[in-house]
């Protein structure tokens, strides 16, 4: 697997550690400053068959800051028709917005969200996709000791640490438990794939020792 399409669609790996520097400490402080504005994520009973506690979110890029769910829940049929914008919180997140505008290799973004899992919070086992492929990107701004993400069928835990960006296959059944006394802040990034992102994935795949 040497090209992007094969890596993402055929490699079968549960995650890929992206070789990108993230100013996670500054981004974390910007997220913490917004904590009181985070909204409950996936709070409605949508028949998904899983539950969660202490899971909250806010959009840096989205329909608006407080519409954190999938576009279908707001009456749209595709990412391309959804009226995504940089939201009102951007003025209070200058480092985070600069990172995505200037340094992350996307030109077009869909949802870009801060994700908070509170102490003793959890997200029970679930899948987010009917197909296996590497998508989306999950960036750890912090990752308290005692906070673990597990993917069914794969040894150990998803190897998050502060500043690490992982491309995940969320077609795998996965769960998260924050058995710590600290808030966990991550970011989840969706956007339109471009040449620069494909090159980052290919480079990261090789750097991680895959062939």
C-alpha positions in Angstrom: 0.0 0.0 0.0 1.9 3.0 -1.2 -0.8 5.4 -2.5 -3.4 7.3 -0.6 -6.4 5.4 -1.9 -5.0 2.0 -1.0 -3.8 3.2 2.5 -7.2 4.7 3.4 -9.4 2.0 1.8 -7.5 -1.3 1.8 -4.8 -1.3 4.4 -7.1 -2.4 7.2 -5.1 -0.5 9.8 -7.3 1.0 12.6 -5.5 4.3 12.8 -2.6 6.2 11.3 -0.4 8.6 13.2 -0.1 11.7 11.0 3.3 13.4 10.9 2.2 16.9 11.6 3.2 19.4 14.4 0.2 20.7 16.3 0.4 23.7 18.7 -1.7 21.7 21.1 -0.9 23.5 24.3 -2.2 26.9 23.0 -5.2 25.2 21.3 -6.0 23.5 24.6 -6.1 26.8 26.5 -8.4 28.2 23.8 -10.7 25.2 24.2 -10.7 25.5 28.0 -11.7 29.1 27.8 -14.8 28.2 25.9 -15.8 25.3 28.1 -19.0 26.9 29.4 -20.3 27.2 25.8 -19.9 23.6 24.8 -23.2 21.9 24.1 -24.2 18.3 24.7 -23.2 16.2 21.6 -25.6 13.7 20.1 -27.9 14.3 23.0 -31.1 13.1 21.2 -32.2 9.5 21.2 -31.5 8.7 17.5 -31.9 4.9 17.8 -28.2 4.4 17.5 -28.1 1.9 20.3 -25.3 3.5 22.4 -25.1 5.9 25.2 -22.7 8.5 26.6 -22.1 10.7 29.5 -20.3 14.0 29.8 -19.7 14.3 26.0 -19.9 17.9 24.8 -18.8 19.8 21.7 -18.5 23.2 19.9 -17.8 23.9 16.2 -14.9 26.1 15.1 -16.2 25.4 11.5 -19.7 24.2 10.9 -23.3 25.4 10.3 -22.9 27.4 13.5 -20.9 26.9 16.7 -23.7 25.0 18.5 -24.8 22.6 15.6 -22.3 19.9 16.2 -24.1 16.9 14.7 -24.0 15.3 11.2 -25.5 17.5 8.4 -28.4 15.1 7.9 -29.8 16.1 11.3 -30.2 19.6 10.0 -32.0 18.7 6.8 -29.1 18.6 4.4 -28.1 15.7 2.0 -24.4 16.3 1.5 -21.4 18.1 2.9 -21.1 20.1 -0.3 -24.6 21.6 0.0 -24.3 22.3 3.8 -23.6 26.0 4.5 -20.5 25.6 6.6 -18.8 28.7 7.9 -16.1 29.7 10.4 -18.2 30.3 13.4 -18.5 33.1 15.9 -16.1 31.5 18.3 -13.1 31.9 15.9 -12.2 35.3 17.3 -11.5 33.6 20.6 -9.5 30.8 19.1 -6.8 32.6 17.0 -4.1 29.9 17.3 -6.5 27.1 16.5 -8.0 28.9 13.5 -4.5 29.9 12.2 -3.4 26.2 12.5 -6.3 25.1 10.2 -6.0 28.1 7.9 -2.3 28.0 7.3 -0.8 24.7 8.5 -3.2 21.8 8.2 -3.3 20.5 4.7 -6.9 21.1 3.8 -8.3 23.9 1.6 -12.0 23.2 2.3 -13.4 22.2 5.7 -16.6 20.6 6.7 -17.0 20.2 10.5 -14.1 21.2 12.7 -15.0 20.6 16.4 -13.6 20.8 19.8 -14.7 17.6 21.6 -14.9 17.5 25.4 -15.3 14.3 27.5 -15.7 15.2 31.2 -14.2 13.3 34.1 -15.8 9.9 34.5 -17.5 10.5 31.2 -17.9 7.7 28.6 -19.0 6.9 25.1 -20.2 3.3 24.9 -19.3 1.0 22.0 -20.6 2.1 18.6 -19.6 2.6 15.0 -19.8 5.8 13.0 -19.5 4.3 9.5 -20.9 1.3 7.6 -17.6 0.9 5.7 -14.0 0.5 6.8 -11.8 3.4 5.8 -9.5 5.8 7.5 -11.5 8.9 8.3 -11.8 11.4 10.1 -8.9 13.0 11.9 -8.9 13.1 15.7 -6.3 15.5 17.3 -5.6 15.1 21.0 -5.1 18.5 22.7 -4.6 16.7 26.0 -5.3 13.1 27.0 -5.4 12.6 30.7 -4.0 9.4 32.3 -7.0 7.1 32.7 -8.7 8.3 29.5 -8.7 5.5 27.0 -10.1 4.8 23.5 -10.5 1.1 22.5 -11.2 -0.3 19.1 -12.7 -3.8 18.9 -10.5 -6.4 17.4 -7.3 -4.4 17.8 -4.7 -4.9 20.6 -4.2 -2.3 23.2 -5.7 1.2 23.2 -5.7 3.9 20.5 -2.3 5.6 21.1 -3.4 9.1 21.8 -1.1 11.6 23.6 -1.1 15.4 23.7 -0.5 16.9 20.2 -1.0 13.6 18.3 -3.2 13.6 15.2 -4.7 10.2 14.3 -6.6 9.3 11.1 -9.1 6.8 12.4 -11.2 4.0 11.0 -14.5 4.6 12.8 -16.1 1.7 11.0 -14.5 -0.3 13.8 -16.6 -0.6 16.9 -15.0 1.8 19.4 -15.6 3.3 22.9 -14.0 5.9 25.1 -13.9 6.1 28.9 -12.4 9.0 30.9 -11.6 7.4 34.2 -9.7 10.5 35.3 -10.5 13.7 37.2 -9.6 15.9 34.2 -11.5 17.0 31.2 -10.3 15.5 27.9 -10.1 17.9 25.0 -9.7 16.6 21.4 -10.6 18.0 18.0 -12.3 16.1 15.2 -11.7 17.4 11.7 -13.6 16.7 8.5 -12.8 18.3 5.1 -12.3 17.8 1.4 -9.3 15.6 0.5 -6.7 17.4 -1.6 -3.2 16.6 -2.9 -1.4 17.9 0.1 -3.4 15.8 2.5 -2.8 12.7 0.3 0.9 13.4 0.5 0.8 13.7 4.3 -1.0 10.3 4.6 1.5 8.6 2.2 4.4 10.1 4.1 3.0 9.2 7.5 2.2 5.6 6.4 5.8 5.1 5.3 7.3 6.9 8.4 5.2 4.5 10.6 7.0 1.6 9.0 4.1 0.3 6.9 4.8 -1.0 3.4 
